[in-house]
Amino acid sequence: MKFLSFKKVWNGRYLKHYELTYLNRAGVEKHYEMVSHAELTAPSDLGKKTSGISIAATCGEKMLLLKEFRMAVGKSIYNLCAGMLEDGESVEDCIRRELYEETGLTLKKIKTILPPAFAAVSISDIKNQLALVEVEGSFSDHSSANEEIRPALYTREEVAALLEREEFSSRAQLAAYFFSEGKI
């Protein structure tokens, strides 16, 4: 595989659309579309920037899940608390801010923050980190009018039942599965 060219074809508020031209293994020129949160100037920029954080949170023996309307699928799905890192913001500060904005809960303890991983590698170079945390407090809504988020705490049994009948984002589904199995 060899990159031949790289160009931005559209610049949105949150996503930038790029077209990559490359030679495949057979030497045939191909075009590939992708999106990024980052301003990219060359193929060497791909995957360099971490965009945000996903938060797998527990409160006692319960897991925090959000029932969240997602415009791209036109319905509410189960998701983790998550958000984009603001310029100059630390991961820890992003966790605190997103928890507050989306749930009103506060950060009690960070258990671990995993290294950045690609979120949708087939269409994007977007990288996020996953934080496993403990939270406390009570729910209050501080989200924008552009978001519809219903946070709740669920027992392992309730999470297992949700996994059988509800739709999840892939990251939330994986975290929920491990929580239901007692591994988070």
C-alpha positions as CSV (number, residue, x, y, z in Angstrom):
1,M,0.0,0.0,0.0
2,K,1.4,3.4,-1.0
3,F,-0.2,6.8,-0.4
4,L,-0.3,9.0,-3.6
5,S,-2.2,12.0,-2.5
6,F,-4.3,13.4,0.3
7,K,-6.9,16.2,0.2
8,K,-9.6,17.7,2.4
9,V,-12.9,17.7,0.6
10,W,-15.2,19.2,3.2
11,N,-14.8,21.1,6.5
12,G,-17.6,20.7,9.1
13,R,-17.8,22.0,12.6
14,Y,-16.8,18.7,14.2
15,L,-15.7,16.5,11.3
16,K,-13.4,17.1,8.4
17,H,-13.8,14.9,5.3
18,Y,-10.7,13.7,3.4
19,E,-10.0,11.7,0.3
20,L,-6.9,9.6,0.2
21,T,-5.5,8.2,-3.0
22,Y,-3.3,5.2,-2.8
23,L,-1.9,2.3,-4.8
24,N,-3.3,-1.0,-3.5
25,R,-1.2,-4.2,-3.3
26,A,-1.9,-5.0,-7.0
27,G,-0.6,-1.5,-8.0
28,V,-4.1,-0.2,-8.8
29,E,-4.9,3.4,-7.9
30,K,-7.8,3.5,-5.4
31,H,-9.7,6.3,-3.5
32,Y,-10.7,6.1,0.1
33,E,-13.0,8.5,2.1
34,M,-12.4,9.2,5.8
35,V,-13.3,11.7,8.4
36,S,-11.4,13.2,11.3
37,H,-11.8,15.6,14.2
38,A,-8.3,16.8,13.4
39,E,-7.0,19.2,10.9
40,L,-4.8,17.0,8.8
41,T,-2.2,18.2,6.3
42,A,-0.5,14.9,5.3
43,P,-0.9,11.1,5.7
44,S,1.7,11.2,8.5
45,D,-0.9,13.2,10.6
46,L,-3.4,10.3,10.5
47,G,-4.2,9.0,14.0
48,K,-1.9,11.4,15.9
49,K,-4.5,13.3,17.9
50,T,-6.7,11.9,20.7
51,S,-10.1,13.5,20.4
52,G,-12.0,12.5,23.5
53,I,-12.8,10.3,26.4
54,S,-15.4,7.6,27.1
55,I,-16.2,7.0,30.8
56,A,-17.2,3.6,32.2
57,A,-18.5,4.7,35.6
58,T,-19.7,2.8,38.6
59,C,-21.4,4.0,41.8
60,G,-21.2,1.4,44.5
61,E,-22.3,-1.8,42.8
62,K,-24.2,-0.1,40.0
63,M,-23.1,1.0,36.5
64,L,-23.8,4.4,35.0
65,L,-25.4,4.2,31.5
66,L,-27.0,6.9,29.5
67,K,-30.1,6.5,27.3
68,E,-29.1,9.0,24.7
69,F,-30.7,10.2,21.5
70,R,-28.2,9.9,18.7
71,M,-29.0,11.8,15.5
72,A,-27.0,9.6,13.2
73,V,-29.3,6.6,14.0
74,G,-32.4,8.6,14.7
75,K,-33.2,7.0,18.1
76,S,-32.1,6.6,21.7
77,I,-29.5,4.0,22.5
78,Y,-27.5,3.1,25.6
79,N,-24.2,4.8,25.8
80,L,-21.3,5.7,28.1
81,C,-20.8,9.3,29.4
82,A,-18.3,10.7,26.9
83,G,-17.1,13.8,25.2
84,M,-14.4,15.6,23.3
85,L,-11.3,17.1,24.9
86,E,-11.2,20.8,24.7
87,D,-8.0,22.6,23.7
88,G,-5.5,22.5,26.6
89,E,-7.8,20.3,28.8
90,S,-6.4,17.4,30.6
91,V,-8.1,14.0,30.4
92,E,-8.9,14.2,34.1
93,D,-10.6,17.6,33.7
94,C,-12.5,16.3,30.7
95,I,-13.8,13.4,32.8
96,R,-15.0,15.8,35.5
97,R,-16.6,18.2,33.0
98,E,-18.4,15.5,31.0
99,L,-19.7,13.7,34.1
100,Y,-21.1,17.0,35.4
101,E,-22.6,18.2,32.1
102,E,-24.2,14.9,31.2
103,T,-25.3,13.6,34.6
104,G,-24.6,16.0,37.4
105,L,-22.5,13.3,39.1
106,T,-19.0,14.0,40.4
107,L,-15.8,12.1,40.1
108,K,-14.9,10.1,43.2
109,K,-12.0,8.1,41.9
110,I,-10.2,7.2,38.7
111,K,-9.5,3.5,38.6
112,T,-7.6,3.5,35.3
113,I,-7.4,5.4,32.0
114,L,-6.5,3.2,29.1
115,P,-4.2,4.4,26.3
116,P,-5.9,5.9,23.2
117,A,-7.7,3.6,20.8
118,F,-9.3,4.1,17.4
119,A,-13.1,4.6,17.6
120,A,-14.2,3.7,14.1
121,V,-11.1,2.6,12.2
122,S,-13.0,1.7,9.0
123,I,-14.0,5.3,8.4
124,S,-11.9,7.5,10.7
125,D,-8.7,8.2,12.5
126,I,-10.5,9.4,15.6
127,K,-8.9,8.2,18.8
128,N,-10.5,8.1,22.3
129,Q,-9.4,7.0,25.7
130,L,-11.5,4.9,28.0
131,A,-11.6,5.8,31.7
132,L,-12.9,3.4,34.4
133,V,-14.0,5.6,37.3
134,E,-16.1,5.7,40.4
135,V,-18.7,8.5,40.7
136,E,-20.9,9.9,43.4
137,G,-23.7,12.5,43.9
138,S,-27.2,12.8,42.4
139,F,-28.4,13.4,38.9
140,S,-29.0,16.8,37.5
141,D,-29.1,18.0,33.9
142,H,-26.5,20.4,32.7
143,S,-26.5,19.3,29.0
144,S,-27.1,21.6,26.1
145,A,-30.5,21.9,24.4
146,N,-29.0,19.8,21.5
147,E,-28.6,16.7,23.7
148,E,-31.3,14.4,25.0
149,I,-29.6,12.3,27.8
150,R,-31.3,10.2,30.5
151,P,-28.6,8.9,32.9
152,A,-29.4,6.0,35.3
153,L,-27.5,3.5,37.5
154,Y,-28.1,-0.2,36.9
155,T,-27.3,-3.4,38.8
156,R,-25.3,-6.2,37.1
157,E,-28.6,-8.1,36.6
158,E,-30.3,-5.1,35.1
159,V,-27.4,-4.5,32.8
160,A,-27.4,-8.1,31.7
161,A,-31.2,-7.8,30.9
162,L,-30.6,-4.5,28.9
163,L,-27.9,-6.3,26.9
164,E,-30.5,-8.9,25.8
165,R,-33.1,-6.4,24.6
166,E,-31.7,-2.9,24.0
167,E,-29.4,-1.3,21.5
168,F,-26.0,0.1,22.6
169,S,-23.0,1.9,21.2
170,S,-20.2,-0.7,20.7
171,R,-18.1,0.8,23.5
172,A,-21.0,0.9,25.9
173,Q,-22.0,-2.7,25.0
174,L,-18.5,-4.0,25.7
175,A,-18.2,-2.1,29.0
176,A,-21.7,-3.2,30.1
177,Y,-21.0,-6.8,29.2
178,F,-17.8,-6.9,31.4
179,F,-19.7,-5.1,34.2
180,S,-22.6,-7.7,34.1
181,E,-19.9,-10.4,34.3
182,G,-18.4,-8.8,37.4
183,K,-15.2,-7.8,35.7
184,I,-15.5,-4.0,36.2
